[in-house]
Amino acid sequence: MANKTRSTFQKRQKEVARQARRKDKEAKRADAKLKKAEAGVTPAPETPDEDPDIAGIGLGPQPPLDDL
């Protein structure tokens, strides 16, 4: 009978540790979300900063390129 009590106690300790880790993770996520909200969303790059290799490319099929 003593072994049953020990394993139950160990299971409880593992569960308490698991809950503590879960709370820590949730706190870190909330903190990161708050920092991200405070920093604000960075705007998309303007046309001058756009990558010249992909400038003017849109979604869907692209028109054929003329040979140089």
Stockholm file with secondary structure:
# STOCKHOLM 1.0

chainA/1-68         MANKTRSTFQKRQKEVARQARRKDKEAKRADAKLKKAEAGVTPAPETPDEDPDIAGIGLGPQPPLDDL
#=GR chainA/1-68 SS CHHHHHHHHHHHHHHHHHHHHHHHHHHHHHHHHHHHHHHCCCCCCCGGGSCTTTTTCCSSCCCCCCCC
#=GC SS_cons        CHHHHHHHHHHHHHHHHHHHHHHHHHHHHHHHHHHHHHHCCCCCCCGGGSCTTTTTCCSSCCCCCCCC
//
